[in-house]
């Protein structure tokens, strides 16, 4: 029986990931280099220190460059993209449907609490979440399962009683390792990556009602 749903944030609720990747791609191109999705994909959904694009660009160029100027231009590009952003299709309807179904709602993100709650408040979504766990709460972020383990404990549900919604391979690995039902909803960037084990894949939450996703998951067992 499904008693809870747990959402990732970046790339799943709000597609910050495509804007970030594109901003770094533009930075590389401006310096005559290329940032591929294969290189970038390893750092999506996990700690920021896994990959340093500023250090990598210098390695690609074989010479120093003005990092501060590049950083400022990259952030400006990102801000312009995010100023036009909205939550991904179907997110709000899933949250409302989860409420109607009497499900507990949690969030597990490798980003900081201020980052996550700031955006949730901006889009009027913060009140939906009973439990929020971020990298401020754990020793290891995704793909380690600690974020999900803490979220499930706080919600008071067993892993098999919850669905994790994820957009990245690192996030899906964390949910799967935690023993949860894992539904992936890749975005424009993570859709290009290879995923490990998961139970179900959606192109968009707008395509399939939450109750239908729950029914299909239960049919697998």
N, C-alpha and C positions, 0 to 999 in steps of 0.2 A: 504493500500500500504506500503510495506517495503522500508524504506529509509536508514536504518542504521543497522549495526551489531556491537555488543559490546562483547568483549572477556574477560573472566577471564584470569589470567596468570598461577599461580602455579597449577600444576596438569592437566591443560587444554592445554596450549601451550607447556609447558615443565613440565614433570612429576617429579618435585622436591618432591612431596608428598610421592610417594612410597619409594624413597631413604631415606627420613627423617624418615618415619615410620619404615623401616627396620633397620636403624641405631639405633633407640631407642629400637627396639625389641632386637637387638644384645646386647645392653648395659644391658637390663634387664636380658637376658639369662646368660650373663657372671656373674651376681650376684645371679643366681639361682632363678630368678623371671620371671614373664610373663607379657607382655603388650598386651592386646587384642585389636582388631579393634573396639569393642564396646566402650571401654574407650577412645581410641585415636580418634575415629570418631567425637566426639563432638567438637574437637578443629580444625578440618580441615576447611580451608576457612574463618577463623575468626581471632580475635586478639590473639597474642601469650600468653597473660596472663591468658587465660581461663583455661589452664591446665599446671601444672608444672611437667614434668616427673621426674625431679631430686628429687623433694619433694615427689612425689608419690612413687618412688622407695624406698626411705628411710622409708616411711610408710609401704610398703609391706615387707621390711626386718625386720622392728622393731628395727633397730639400725642404727647408722651413718655409712657412707662409704666415701671413698675418691672421693668426687664429681668432683674435678678438674681433676683428672686422668680419671675418667669416661667421663667427658666432652671432653677431648682431644681425647680419643679413639673414641668416638661417632662422633666427627667432622671429624676425619681421615677417618672413614668408609664412611661417607656421601660424602666427597670429592672424594674418590675413585670411588664411584658409579656414581657421577655426571660427572666425567671426561670421562665416557663412554656414557653419555646421549646425546640424540638428541631430537629435537622438535618432538612432536607426529605426527603420520601419518595424512596427509591431511590438516594440519594447513596452510602450505604455499600455497597450492592450493586454500583453502578457501579465504585467503587474496587476492590472485591474482584474483580470480573470483569475489570477492566483488568489487575490483577496476574496472574490466571489466563491471560489472553491474551498475557502477556509484553510489555505496552505500558509505555512510560515514562509517568510521571505528574507533571505540573507544575501550578503554580497561579500566576495572574497577577491581582493585585488593586490597585486604586487606594487602598486603605486602608493604614495603617501596618503594619509587620511585627509589632510587639507586639500590635496588635489582632487580626490574623489568626492568628498562632501561638498566642495565648492561648486563643482559642475552639477552634482545632483540637486543642490539647492537652486542653482541658476535655471535648471530645466523643470523645477517643481516636482522632483522625484524622491527627494530625501525621505519624506514621511512614509514611503512604502516599505522601507527596510527596517526590520526588527533588530537585525544584527549586521554590523559592518566590521570586517577585519581587513587590515591593510598591512603593508610592510612594517609599519610602526609597532605592530603587535607580535611579530614573530622573529625567530632567529634566521629562518630560511624562507625565501619566497619561492614561487613556482619556478621550476617544475617540482620542487619539494611539496608534499601534500599538507604541510603544517597549517597553511592558511585555511584549507578546507576542513581539516580536523578541528581546529579551533571554532570555526563557524558552526559546524555541526554540533559540537559540544554545547555551544551557547544557545543554539536553537532547541536542543534536547531531542535530536532525532538521530537515528542510526544511518550510516552511509547508504544502505540500500533503500532507505525511505526518502531519499532526496535526489533531485535532478540538478546537476551542474550544467549551466549554459556557458560555453566557452567559444572563443573565436580563434585561439592560437594553439599550436602544437604543445607549447610549454604548459599552457593552462589545462589543456585536455589531459596531458600526462599527469598533472597534479591531481585532477579530479578522479581519473581512473585509478591511480595509486591509492587514493583515499577510499576506494571501494564504492564510489557513487555511480549512479546512472549518468552518463555523459552525453550531452547533446551539443554538437558543434554548429556554430553559425558563423562561418568565415566572412571576413569583409573583403574589400577589393584587393588588399595586400596579402592577407593571410590565406586567401583562397588559392594563392599560387604555391603554397607550401604543402609538404607532405605531412599528413597526420598519422599518429599512432592509433592504438585501439580507442574506439568510441562506440556508442550504441546507435546513434542516429545523427544524420546531417540535414540541416536546413539551409536553404539559400537565404531565407529571410524569415523572421518571426511572423511577418505579415502573411506568409503563405499558408500556415497551418495553425489552427487554434491550439492553445496550450492543452486543453482537454483531449484533443486528438493525439498530441505528442505523448501524453501520459498513457492513453489507451494503447498506442503502438508499442511503447516500452513494456507495458505489462504483458502484451502478447508474446514478447520474446522470452518470457520466463514461465 
